């Protein structure tokens, strides 16, 4: 386990807006396909991939690219991985999914937005795609779902990377409370009505202030992309319902005990794990980093003092380096085991 020191998390007033963020700066560099999962409950998932994939099947060191799956958080989408995926494209054959009801994926047939349902969606996709085992990378709510997947189906996972995972906090930060209030029945739609006069630009600024450690790092192109995506999603008839039910699903996961509790499931994860926390995260406290590092056995811990809730968007190079070190060390361990078995 490795880490760096970080300051106390900053606090600031935050409105209950969905914690999304800027999308791809150049959509032409990505492609989106839709995958239909027919077994009830039926799902259709949008899957985003970098369009310009390396021509060679192996990287400079002669290693074949390995499959990876990226899972976004509450209010986010597959676009949240557009900065990170290309940095790892020589090593990982990456795909990012839109969870049911988010991004470009339609709502699930059964209307279930619990963390367990999100985890089942990931498992169903991996089983259908037959790409496993994969390097699974999740942020926030997606990190909670990824934890469940790694605990339930270790056969599908090579490594696990969690960026500000939404794991239960007994004393959540004050700045995270308004987002949790989205789980109250009717709260999301009420907020929508109260802010109906807000422009997409105003909404986007509030979202980015909540998610980024330093919103000034966002480029003008990134901001414009985020505004355009936010405006599109506000037009969806199910937008606020998805936000409310998903927030309720996260809160519900926090209250589960026994073997279904997220911390208990974290202790069951046996695959190599990387944990990434931001020192300025207003939604998941940096205080949880040490507890997570103790729960995920043999895990690595990277803390980024200036990062907020979406480190893969704020500091993609630093996150990419840590992911690369994780997968390279795992590959080396596999080679050592294989060599030892062959020599006995």
FENJOHU-V522297 format. One record per residue. RES is the residue in one small letter. PHI is phi in whole degrees, -180 to 180 (999 if undefined). NEAR is the number of other C-alpha atoms within 12 Angstrom. D_LAST is the distance of its C-alpha to the last C-alpha in Angstrom with 1 decimal. Layout:
# FENJOHU-V522297
res = [RES;RES]
phi = [PHI;PHI]
near = [NEAR;NEAR]
d_last = [D_LAST;D_LAST]
This chain:
# FENJOHU-V522297
res = [x;x;x;x;x;x;x;x;x;x;x;x;x;x;x;x;x;x;x;x;x;x;x;x;x;x;x;x;x;x;x;x;x;x;x;x;x;x;x;x;x;x;x;x;x;x;x;x;x;x;x;x;x;x;x;x;x;x;x;x;x;x;x;x;x;x;x;x;x;x;x;x;x;x;x;x;x;x;x;x;x;x;x;x;x;x;x;x;x;x;x;x;x;x;x;x;x;x;x;x;x;x;x;x;x;x;x;x;x;x;x;x;x;x;x;x;x;x;x;x;x;x;x;x;x;x;x;x;x;x;x;x;x;x;x;x;x;x;x;x;x;x;x;x;x;x;x;x;x;x;x;x;x;x;x;x;x;x;x;x;x;x;x;x;x;x;x;x;x;x;x;x;x;x;x;x;x;x;x;x;x;x;x;x;x;x;x;x;x;x;x;x;x;x;x;x;x;x;x;x;x;x;x;x;x;x;x;x;x;x;x;x;x;x;x;x;x;x;x;x;x;x;x;x;x;x;x;x;x;x;x;x;x;x;x;x;x;x;x;x;x;x;x;x;x;x;x;x;x;x;x;x;x;x;x;x;x;x;x;x;x;x;x;x;x;x;x;x;x;x;x;x;x;x;x;x;x;x;x;x;x;x;x;x;x;x;x;x;x;x;x;x;x;x;x;x;x;x;x;x;x;x;x;x;x;x;x;x;x;x;x;x;x;x;x;x;x;x;x;x;x;x;x;x;x;x;x;x;x;x;x;x;x;x;x;x;x;x;x;x;x;x;x;x]
phi = [999;-130;-159;-123;-78;-145;-78;-62;-66;-72;-126;-159;-62;-139;-92;-75;-112;-66;-78;-96;-172;-59;-94;-65;-77;-141;-62;-66;-87;-131;-131;-126;-121;-115;-116;-96;-109;-81;-62;-57;-72;-67;-135;-125;-115;-83;-124;-104;-136;-64;-69;-91;-87;-58;-71;-75;-74;-133;-84;-62;-88;84;-94;-67;-70;-108;-70;-140;-132;-109;-126;-80;-104;-59;83;-93;-162;-62;-64;-64;-105;-67;-82;-85;-55;-63;-70;-113;-65;-75;-112;-123;-90;-91;-134;-121;-103;-93;-62;-53;90;-112;57;-109;-91;-70;-62;-71;-59;-91;67;-93;-117;-69;-62;-64;-67;-64;-64;-64;-62;-64;-62;-62;-66;-64;-64;-69;-77;55;-104;-75;-76;-118;-84;-97;-128;-133;-123;57;-57;-64;-69;-66;-63;-64;-61;-61;-61;-64;-76;-82;-131;-62;-67;-92;-121;-93;-139;-128;-121;-120;-109;47;-65;-83;-103;-57;-118;-68;-128;-65;-64;-58;-73;-90;-62;-58;-66;-63;-67;-61;-72;-67;-52;87;-66;-64;-67;-63;-62;-60;-70;-66;-111;-63;-89;-69;-81;-57;-64;-65;-60;-65;-60;-64;-62;-68;-64;-76;-94;-95;-66;-141;-59;-66;-73;-76;-74;-62;-66;-64;-65;-62;-63;-65;-62;-62;-68;-64;-62;-63;-72;-65;-80;-71;-65;-104;-55;-70;-63;-62;-62;-65;-69;-69;-61;-64;-65;-66;-61;-63;-65;-66;-93;-71;-116;63;-68;-87;-65;-63;-68;-65;-70;-59;-68;-87;-73;-111;-77;-56;-130;-115;-113;-124;-129;-103;-68;-112;-70;-93;-113;-123;-69;-60;-60;-78;-61;-66;-65;-64;-62;-77;-74;-86;-61;68;-78;-103;-124;-118;-110;-113;-55;-96;-83;-101;-86;-126;-59;-69;-98;-85;-132;-62;-65;-65;-66;-61;-61;-67;-65;-62;-62;-63;-72;-68;-68;-67;-63;-63;-65;-64;-64;-62;-64;-63;-65;-65;-67;-71;-91;-90]
near = [23;20;23;20;20;24;19;21;33;31;25;22;20;28;33;38;48;45;44;44;49;44;35;34;27;20;23;14;19;27;24;24;21;23;26;24;25;16;14;14;19;22;32;31;39;33;37;40;36;33;23;19;25;21;13;17;18;18;20;12;12;11;18;20;28;31;32;40;46;47;54;50;49;54;46;47;42;50;46;47;48;40;36;39;41;30;28;38;33;30;34;38;35;39;45;48;45;43;51;51;41;44;41;29;33;27;33;31;22;15;23;30;36;36;42;33;34;43;36;33;43;49;37;30;37;33;21;20;22;14;25;28;25;38;45;52;53;51;48;47;51;52;46;49;49;52;55;44;47;41;33;28;29;26;23;32;37;36;46;49;48;51;57;48;48;47;45;36;28;14;16;26;28;24;29;34;27;27;38;38;30;35;34;26;20;20;25;32;27;20;28;27;14;14;19;15;12;18;17;26;22;22;34;37;33;30;37;41;39;38;52;37;34;28;28;16;22;26;19;16;17;30;31;24;28;35;30;24;34;37;20;17;30;31;15;21;16;24;32;32;32;38;48;37;38;45;41;30;33;41;34;28;36;29;19;21;14;12;16;25;27;41;34;26;33;40;27;27;35;26;35;38;46;48;49;52;52;49;37;37;48;42;54;48;42;44;30;34;40;26;23;42;32;22;26;34;26;24;32;35;37;39;41;37;30;32;42;43;53;53;44;48;43;39;33;27;20;27;36;34;21;35;40;30;24;34;36;28;20;25;23;15;16;16;15;14;14;13;12;11;10;9;8;7]
d_last = [30.6;33.2;36.9;40.2;43.5;46.1;49.7;51.2;51.4;54.8;57.0;59.7;61.8;60.0;61.4;59.6;58.5;55.3;52.6;52.0;52.0;52.6;51.1;50.0;52.2;52.0;51.5;51.5;48.0;46.7;46.8;47.1;46.4;47.1;44.7;46.3;44.5;46.6;45.2;47.6;48.3;48.6;47.5;47.9;45.8;46.5;43.5;43.9;41.8;42.5;44.3;43.3;39.6;37.8;38.0;34.6;31.6;29.6;30.6;31.2;27.5;26.6;25.3;26.7;29.1;27.9;30.4;32.4;35.2;38.0;40.2;43.6;45.6;48.9;51.6;49.2;47.9;45.3;47.5;46.3;43.0;44.8;44.5;40.7;39.4;40.4;38.8;35.3;36.0;34.0;30.8;31.8;33.5;35.7;38.2;40.7;42.4;45.8;45.6;48.2;51.7;50.7;50.9;51.6;50.1;52.8;52.9;50.8;52.6;52.4;53.4;50.4;49.5;47.4;44.2;42.5;44.2;43.1;39.5;39.9;41.4;38.3;36.0;38.3;38.3;34.5;34.2;37.0;35.8;32.2;31.0;28.6;26.6;28.9;29.5;32.4;35.2;38.3;41.5;43.7;44.3;41.5;39.2;40.2;39.5;36.1;35.2;36.1;34.0;30.9;31.4;32.3;30.0;26.9;25.5;28.2;27.4;25.0;27.0;30.4;33.2;36.4;39.6;42.2;41.0;43.8;42.5;45.1;47.2;49.5;51.9;51.8;53.5;57.2;56.5;54.1;56.7;58.8;55.9;55.0;58.7;58.1;56.6;60.1;61.7;64.1;63.2;61.6;64.5;66.9;65.3;65.6;69.3;69.9;68.4;69.7;71.7;68.7;67.8;64.3;64.2;65.1;62.5;59.8;60.8;60.5;57.1;55.7;57.3;55.4;52.0;51.9;51.8;54.3;55.9;57.5;54.1;54.8;56.2;59.4;57.5;55.0;57.9;59.8;56.7;56.3;60.0;59.9;56.9;58.5;61.8;60.1;58.3;61.5;63.2;60.7;62.4;59.4;58.5;59.8;58.7;55.1;55.3;56.8;54.4;51.3;52.5;53.2;49.7;48.2;50.6;49.7;46.0;46.8;48.5;45.8;44.3;41.6;38.4;40.3;41.1;39.6;38.5;36.7;35.0;34.0;32.2;30.2;29.0;25.2;24.9;25.3;29.1;31.7;35.2;38.2;41.6;45.0;47.2;50.3;49.1;52.2;50.4;47.1;47.6;45.4;45.5;42.9;40.3;39.1;39.1;37.1;34.5;34.2;34.0;31.3;28.3;26.7;29.3;30.8;34.6;37.0;40.7;43.2;46.5;48.9;47.3;48.7;47.3;46.0;44.0;42.4;46.0;47.3;44.4;42.2;40.8;39.6;38.0;36.4;34.8;33.4;32.0;30.5;28.7;27.4;26.0;24.7;22.8;21.5;20.4;18.6;16.8;15.7;14.4;12.5;10.9;10.2;8.8;6.4;5.5;5.7;3.8;0.0]
